[in-house]
């Protein structure tokens, strides 16, 4: 567990993650167990992979093409906050730069389905920094105290992705998407303590707008994504991190 240092000589009752008593830390990280993660979301990568393979296997061959089959793009985004839909970690910020390749699997008149591959050469994480400390050696074991913040750098790849575009005959289109993959970082994320992980899995759900030029060969993209980062319980604890990310991108089609 993580506790803040205390100079008090009196013994106090152990702090718990939701304690609001004076002297209890504001960012207390308790041991994490599988009970924090619902059964239905423990293997999202496998579910998305199965959906992707099924889509490729049963995609019809008929096409009503509006723009090029292949998409090449660049996008960047930043997190506006954290939530606790799945993850339980707070007070982290992420900035990311991505490169995208997409290939149209199927085109209807008003709807298209596209496979996407995102390469993330830059991912920057701002998170709390911790050091080992003794909050009260008589009562508590050695814990970790927050001493400030640190910036961690990383990158990754999302090889599994599907994107649905609506209003295909219009310049302003709506889309929904989902991607999955992994990220690696120079320091453990989202908790930099012994047992933390520098390699994590990630998946997201996205929605937004795509504004094309008159020839449908270029497009500006504005989107929102809910992203989850997890070590997949490859260690004794899995803090998990949920992010609300706004991103802007530019793509061209051939």
C-alpha positions as CSV (number, residue, x, y, z in Angstrom):
1,X,0.0,0.0,0.0
2,X,1.0,3.6,-0.5
3,X,0.9,6.0,2.5
4,X,2.1,9.6,2.9
5,X,4.9,10.2,5.5
6,X,3.7,11.4,9.0
7,X,5.8,12.9,11.7
8,X,3.3,12.1,14.4
9,X,4.5,9.9,17.2
10,X,1.1,8.6,18.0
11,X,-0.1,5.4,16.5
12,X,-3.0,5.8,14.1
13,X,-5.4,3.4,12.5
14,X,-4.4,2.2,9.0
15,X,-5.6,4.5,6.2
16,X,-7.8,3.0,3.5
17,X,-8.2,4.2,-0.1
18,X,-11.5,6.1,0.6
19,X,-10.4,7.6,4.0
20,X,-10.9,11.3,4.4
21,X,-9.5,11.5,8.0
22,X,-6.7,14.1,8.6
23,X,-3.3,12.6,7.9
24,X,-4.6,10.1,5.4
25,X,-3.1,10.5,1.9
26,X,-5.1,11.8,-1.0
27,X,-3.7,9.3,-3.5
28,X,-3.6,6.0,-1.7
29,X,-3.0,3.0,-3.9
30,X,-4.3,-0.3,-2.4
31,X,-3.4,-3.8,-3.5
32,X,-5.3,-4.6,-6.8
33,X,-7.0,-7.8,-7.4
34,X,-9.2,-9.2,-10.2
35,X,-12.3,-8.3,-8.4
36,X,-11.9,-4.7,-9.6
37,X,-12.3,-5.8,-13.2
38,X,-15.6,-7.3,-14.5
39,X,-15.4,-10.7,-16.1
40,X,-16.7,-9.4,-19.4
41,X,-13.8,-7.0,-19.9
42,X,-10.8,-9.1,-18.8
43,X,-9.9,-10.2,-22.3
44,X,-10.8,-7.3,-24.6
45,X,-8.0,-7.9,-27.0
46,X,-9.2,-11.5,-27.7
47,X,-12.8,-10.2,-28.3
48,X,-11.7,-7.5,-30.7
49,X,-9.4,-9.9,-32.5
50,X,-12.3,-12.4,-33.0
51,X,-14.5,-9.6,-34.2
52,X,-11.9,-8.4,-36.7
53,X,-11.3,-11.9,-38.1
54,X,-15.0,-12.6,-38.4
55,X,-15.4,-9.3,-40.3
56,X,-12.7,-10.2,-42.8
57,X,-14.1,-13.7,-43.3
58,X,-17.7,-12.5,-44.0
59,X,-17.1,-9.2,-45.7
60,X,-19.2,-9.0,-48.9
61,X,-17.4,-8.3,-52.2
62,X,-19.8,-5.8,-53.6
63,X,-18.7,-2.2,-53.4
64,X,-20.0,1.3,-53.9
65,X,-16.8,3.3,-53.8
66,X,-16.9,7.0,-52.9
67,X,-13.2,7.6,-52.0
68,X,-9.9,5.7,-52.3
69,X,-9.5,2.3,-50.7
70,X,-6.4,3.2,-48.7
71,X,-6.1,5.9,-46.0
72,X,-2.8,7.4,-44.8
73,X,-3.0,9.8,-41.9
74,X,-1.4,11.5,-38.9
75,X,-3.2,12.5,-35.7
76,X,-2.4,13.8,-32.2
77,X,-4.4,13.9,-29.0
78,X,-4.3,14.7,-25.3
79,X,-6.3,13.4,-22.3
80,X,-8.7,15.7,-20.6
81,X,-9.2,13.6,-17.5
82,X,-9.5,10.1,-16.1
83,X,-12.5,8.1,-15.1
84,X,-13.1,4.8,-13.4
85,X,-15.2,2.8,-15.8
86,X,-12.7,-0.1,-15.6
87,X,-9.4,1.3,-14.3
88,X,-9.0,2.6,-10.8
89,X,-6.0,5.0,-11.2
90,X,-6.4,8.8,-11.3
91,X,-4.4,12.0,-11.8
92,X,-2.6,11.0,-14.9
93,X,-2.3,12.8,-18.2
94,X,-1.3,11.5,-21.6
95,X,-0.3,13.1,-24.9
96,X,0.1,10.9,-28.1
97,X,1.1,11.2,-31.7
98,X,0.0,8.6,-34.1
99,X,0.4,7.5,-37.8
100,X,-2.5,5.6,-39.4
101,X,-2.9,3.3,-42.3
102,X,-6.4,2.1,-43.2
103,X,-7.9,-0.1,-45.9
104,X,-11.6,-0.2,-46.9
105,X,-13.1,-3.7,-46.3
106,X,-16.6,-2.9,-47.5
107,X,-18.5,0.1,-48.9
108,X,-22.2,0.5,-49.0
109,X,-23.9,3.6,-50.3
110,X,-24.0,5.4,-46.9
111,X,-21.8,3.2,-44.7
112,X,-18.2,1.9,-45.0
113,X,-16.2,-0.5,-42.9
114,X,-12.4,0.0,-42.7
115,X,-9.5,-1.8,-41.2
116,X,-7.0,0.5,-39.4
117,X,-3.5,0.1,-38.2
118,X,-2.0,2.8,-35.9
119,X,1.7,3.3,-35.1
120,X,2.3,5.4,-32.0
121,X,5.9,6.7,-32.2
122,X,5.4,9.2,-29.3
123,X,3.4,8.8,-26.1
124,X,4.1,11.0,-23.1
125,X,2.7,10.2,-19.7
126,X,2.7,12.6,-16.8
127,X,2.1,10.8,-13.5
128,X,3.0,10.9,-9.8
129,X,6.4,10.0,-8.6
130,X,6.9,7.7,-5.6
131,X,9.8,6.8,-3.3
132,X,9.9,4.0,-0.6
133,X,9.2,5.3,2.9
134,X,8.1,4.2,6.4
135,X,4.9,5.7,7.5
136,X,5.0,4.1,10.9
137,X,7.5,1.2,11.2
138,X,5.8,-0.2,14.3
139,X,2.4,-0.6,12.7
140,X,2.9,-0.4,8.9
141,X,5.3,-2.1,6.5
142,X,7.4,-0.1,4.2
143,X,5.2,1.8,1.7
144,X,5.5,4.4,-1.0
145,X,5.2,8.2,-0.6
146,X,4.3,10.6,-3.4
147,X,7.1,13.1,-3.9
148,X,6.1,15.0,-7.0
149,X,5.5,14.2,-10.6
150,X,7.5,12.7,-13.5
151,X,7.2,12.5,-17.2
152,X,7.6,9.1,-18.9
153,X,8.1,8.5,-22.6
154,X,6.9,5.6,-24.7
155,X,5.3,4.3,-27.9
156,X,3.3,1.5,-29.3
157,X,1.2,0.0,-32.0
158,X,-2.5,-0.8,-32.4
159,X,-2.6,-3.6,-35.1
160,X,-6.3,-4.4,-34.5
161,X,-8.7,-1.7,-35.6
162,X,-12.2,-1.3,-37.2
163,X,-13.8,1.9,-38.3
164,X,-17.4,2.6,-39.4
165,X,-18.1,5.7,-41.5
166,X,-21.6,7.0,-42.0
167,X,-23.1,9.6,-44.5
168,X,-20.6,8.4,-47.1
169,X,-22.1,10.6,-49.8
170,X,-21.5,13.8,-47.8
171,X,-18.4,15.8,-47.0
172,X,-19.2,15.8,-43.3
173,X,-19.2,12.2,-42.1
174,X,-19.7,10.6,-38.7
175,X,-17.6,7.7,-37.6
176,X,-17.3,5.1,-34.8
177,X,-14.1,3.0,-34.3
178,X,-12.3,0.7,-31.9
179,X,-8.6,-0.2,-31.8
180,X,-6.4,-2.5,-29.6
181,X,-2.7,-3.1,-29.2
182,X,0.1,-2.4,-26.7
183,X,2.4,0.4,-25.5
184,X,5.9,0.3,-24.0
185,X,7.4,3.0,-21.8
186,X,10.8,4.0,-20.3
187,X,9.3,3.8,-16.7
188,X,6.4,1.7,-15.3
189,X,2.9,3.1,-16.1
190,X,0.5,4.1,-14.6
191,X,2.2,3.4,-11.2
192,X,6.0,3.8,-11.1
193,X,6.8,1.4,-8.2
194,X,8.5,-2.0,-8.0
195,X,6.1,-4.5,-9.6
196,X,4.8,-1.8,-12.1
197,X,4.9,-2.6,-15.8
198,X,6.7,-0.9,-18.7
199,X,4.7,-3.0,-21.2
200,X,0.9,-2.6,-21.2
201,X,-2.1,-3.6,-23.3
202,X,-4.6,-1.0,-24.5
203,X,-7.9,-0.8,-26.2
204,X,-10.3,2.1,-27.0
205,X,-13.7,3.1,-28.4
206,X,-13.9,6.2,-30.6
207,X,-16.5,8.5,-32.1
208,X,-16.1,11.7,-34.1
209,X,-16.5,13.7,-37.3
210,X,-14.6,13.5,-40.6
211,X,-14.7,16.6,-42.9
212,X,-13.6,15.8,-46.5
213,X,-12.7,18.1,-49.4
214,X,-14.9,18.2,-52.5
215,X,-13.1,15.3,-54.2
216,X,-13.2,13.1,-51.1
217,X,-9.4,12.7,-51.3
218,X,-8.4,14.6,-48.1
219,X,-10.1,14.9,-44.7
220,X,-9.7,16.6,-41.3
221,X,-10.7,14.4,-38.4
222,X,-11.9,15.4,-34.9
223,X,-12.6,12.6,-32.5
224,X,-13.1,11.5,-28.9
225,X,-11.8,8.2,-27.5
226,X,-12.2,6.3,-24.3
227,X,-9.0,4.4,-23.8
228,X,-8.1,1.8,-21.2
229,X,-4.5,0.8,-20.3
230,X,-3.8,-2.4,-18.4
231,X,-1.0,-4.9,-17.7
232,X,-3.5,-7.7,-18.2
233,X,-2.8,-9.1,-14.7
234,X,0.7,-10.3,-15.6
235,X,1.8,-9.1,-12.1
236,X,0.3,-9.2,-8.6
237,X,-1.5,-5.9,-9.0
238,X,-3.2,-4.2,-12.0
239,X,-3.9,-0.5,-11.3
240,X,-5.5,0.1,-14.7
241,X,-6.0,3.5,-16.3
242,X,-9.0,5.0,-18.1
243,X,-8.6,8.1,-20.2
244,X,-10.8,10.6,-22.0
245,X,-8.8,11.7,-25.1
246,X,-9.6,14.4,-27.7
247,X,-7.6,14.1,-30.9
248,X,-7.2,15.9,-34.2
249,X,-6.0,14.3,-37.4
250,X,-5.5,14.7,-41.2
251,X,-5.8,11.9,-43.8
252,X,-5.6,11.5,-47.5
253,X,-7.1,8.6,-49.5
254,X,-5.8,6.7,-52.5
